[in-house]
Amino acid sequence: MENLVILCNSSPPLPIPSKLANQSKFSPIPAISFPVKTHPKLTDSHLNYLRKNGRLSEAITALDSIAQSGSKVNSNTYINLLQSCIDLNSIQLGRELHARINLVNDVNPYVETKIVSMYAKCGSLDDARKVFDEMGERNLYTWSAMIGACSRGKRWREVVELFFLMMGDAVVPDSFLFPKVLQACANCGEFETGKLIHSLVVRLGMSCYLFVNNSILAVYVKSGKLSLARKFFENMVERDSVTWNAIISGYCQKGEIEEALRLFDAMLEEGVEPGSVTWNILITSYNQLGQCDVAKELMKKMESVGITPDVFTWTSMISGYAQNNKNNRALDLFKDMLQEGVKPNGVTITNAISACSTLKSLDKGLEIHSVAVKMGLINDLLVGNSLTDMYSKCGELEAAWKVFDMVLEKDVYTWNSMIGGYCQAGYYGKAHQLLMKMQESGVSPNVVTWNMMISGYMQNGDEDQAMDLFQKMENDGKTKRDTASWNALIAGYLQTGQKDKALGIFRQMQSSYVIPNSVTILSVLPACANLIAGKKAKEIHGCVFRRSLETELPIANSLIDTYAKSGNIIYSRTIFDGLASKDIITWNSLIGGYVLHGHADTALDLFDQMKKFGVRPNRGTFANIIVAYSLAGMVDKGEKAFSSIMEEYQIIPGLEHYSAMVYLYGRAGRLADAIDFIEEMPIEPDSFTWAALLTACRIHGNIGLAIRAGENLLDLEPGNFLIHQLIFQAYALCGKSEDASKMTKLEKDNASRKCLGQCWVEVKNTVHTFLAGDQSLGVLYSWIQRIKGEVKGLDMQYGLSIEEEKREEIGGVHSEKLAFAFALIGSPSAPKVIRIVKNLRICGDCHRTAKYISTTYGCEIYLNDSNCLHHFKNGHCSCKDYW
């Protein structure tokens, strides 16, 4: 045993050191050191032994001992060690191994290529590219590794760039690499490069490979070149299910679903059985087109031919129903999916939770949350974001915060969901704090974040803070404002009644070359729904034409309504007649417009036409129609219309219908019927109902009933000064001096809340404002005095002298008379049309004056007071002296 040696074929035996020879078998064995040089086969064998037994870290450490001995490692051993790093997904051990590359006896392109693969597969594509770029020699295997790595990382443009570099190095891709490059061309829109590769494939004789041809077809399809794709498809000698799926998918993406179905049938005729992917393409397409029920039928057909719907099928169906506002159906499908034993993925859960958000269904949201936990999907970012959003929209901010806090890698959508929740709940301070934290965390707010904050502050009435954020958005936040940013300001100003500011923002938006969308138009049009904004309405209508939005029914409906309210009912009718399709809102808008203008017969004719076209009337229709019967004096038909609301159409009448009926009876002078109707109402009358009765009493001279109506109005609106004033006049008329004196005291107490008569008139494209009793306009008074004398001879007092505005002897000349004078004196010739908006109900004297002017000066006057629209022409008013 003295001369024990380890046998080796290529080296002389190594003697055992004397110290080791003298030790007992129970003595601890010291580490073996290699004083001169370790045998290569022993080194590689030892390293492979450690690697195979899961001791990779020890193997890499052993390399240091090998380095000290001056030995080298076989390149294959080194490659095997790198592969172990890949298998363990350990970039740390991979880096340590890379640092010892000088121990490899032959650093060839295969070794370097393996290092590239190691970095790429362990998640460091940038390090892989660095090693690749530093390589002195690169073969097809190297290029394939780098391109494959970029392809897996979805760095499509980099794949295309590498392809051109590869060709520059005179290395030609093979049939396995071409599909990867073609996939990149398809995904990043490199159609021209795809065409170039197509020609290259033909010249290299690779067009016989089906998987290469399928990749070329995919480029044409995804680039939207469907005619080229179809031509290439028809010329393919061999086609498999992937081929058919690609061409069917192309037609589906273009919305040509009928052609996609024809191809599906042709696929069957050719003997290629559609798999789940084919069925899913069609099902997804129908869902995206909003034809969810057709998609559901396809799903049933899929099952009938023996193909079980997979998670993608179910997810497509759930998503389709949710996105088409059939959220309850989406949740039913989610339940069916679980019962069928199909495990949902993160996208499925996200769509189901989104349905709960829309419905604000907290209970169902909680159920799906528990499913996500059981399925191990709670750490999915999409699921976390959707849960945060759901809890926020359901008002459960504490639960939303808990989910938000659990999301480790928050993205902009995570932050937006939580910020949106605080904004919705009115906690704008907390939302702003969260915005600051978001920026501190390194996540930049996007345009949605800023828009939510701006909209929140506008809704809260804090327009200064909203404008400050609007300015900071581009200056500090470096985020370009979009249409929704401007829409938030416009909607906010309109909400607070600041129509002029809203229109000003709209003009700024246009001058900033921001394109308005349908939301912008629908927001800003109501600001033009008055007599002095008719030209603004036309301006916006022009914008609608320039943006090709006139075919959108909601915009057309809004234009019909706006033109009617701005005095241009003819424009409303023109738009109505030009529409290819009309909904109930279209009909209601025009019917309501004609009622507003006092054209009862036209409104009723439209009502009959609507029913002939099979359009079912709704609540809004009947409110207008009862008023139309009132204007026409058809009380019996008005009563029948009211009865039909519930009897024929099963609609529960609302307060608007009851007040319309009081107006019907009141206008006809049937005051007893009106008060009986009020007393029999199944719901408490509102201010509009009693106001309708008060108007009737004022016109028909019933002082007792007028007082009763006024007192009920006062109970509902005790702070309304106008009601105080009306009751005071009623008490004075019937001789109730004590009650009148009480009202006088109340009037003094409410002096600060008095409503001063005010009106606005448009002359030469400029809106002018006038106040009652304004003494600074002496030049107008002589004209008013002259007209007053002429009108007085026509004075025919009727009804009760109960007015919202004080008599001119007390409060001074009424504002509308000043507006009449200004419009007529300020023009070289009498204007054809005068348009006035007044904040109070026009008094009898001013009403007579307007009728006189319309005859004497041959002009039309549109005057919109607080109660109705008056159209004076040839001495008559559209209200027929009932207002």
Secondary structure by P-SEA (a helix, b strand, c coil): ccbbbbbbcccccccccccccccccccccccccccccccaaaaaaaaaaaaaacaaaaaaaaaaaaaaacbbbbaaaaaaaaaaaaaaccaaaaaaaaaaccccccccaaaaaaaaaaaaaaccaaaaaaaaaacccccaaaaaaaaaaaaaacaaaaaaaaaaaaaaacccccaaaaaaaaaaaaaacaaaaaaaaaaaaaaacccccaaaaaaaaaaaaaacaaaaaaaaaaacccccaaaaaaaaaaaaaacaaaaaaaaaaaaaaacccccaaaaaaaaaaaaaacaaaaaaaaaaaaaaacccccaaaaaaaaaaaaaacaaaaaaaaaaaaaaacccccaaaaaaaaaaaaaaccaaaaaaaaaaaaaacccccaaaaaaaaaaaaaacaaaaaaaaaaacccccaaaaaaaaaaaaaacaaaaaaaaaaaaaaacccccaaaaaaaaaaaaaacaaaaaaaaaaaccccccccccaaaaaaaaaaaaaacaaaaaaaaaaaaaaacccccaaaaaacccccccccaaaaaaaaaaaaaaacccccaaaaaaaaaaaaaaccaaaaaaaaaacccccaaaaaaaaaaaaaacaaaaaaaaaaaaaaacccccaaaaaaaaaaaaaacaaaaaaaaaaaccccccccccaaaaaaaaaaaaaacaaaaaaaaaaaccccccaaaaaaaaaaaaaaccaaaaaaaaaaaaaaccccaaaaaaaaaaaaaacaaaaaaaaaaaaaaacccccccccccccccbbbbbbccccccccaaaaaaaaaaaaaaaccccccccccccccccccccaaaaaaaaaaaaccccccbbbbbbcccccaaaaaaaaaaaaaacbbbbbbcccbbbbbccccccccccc
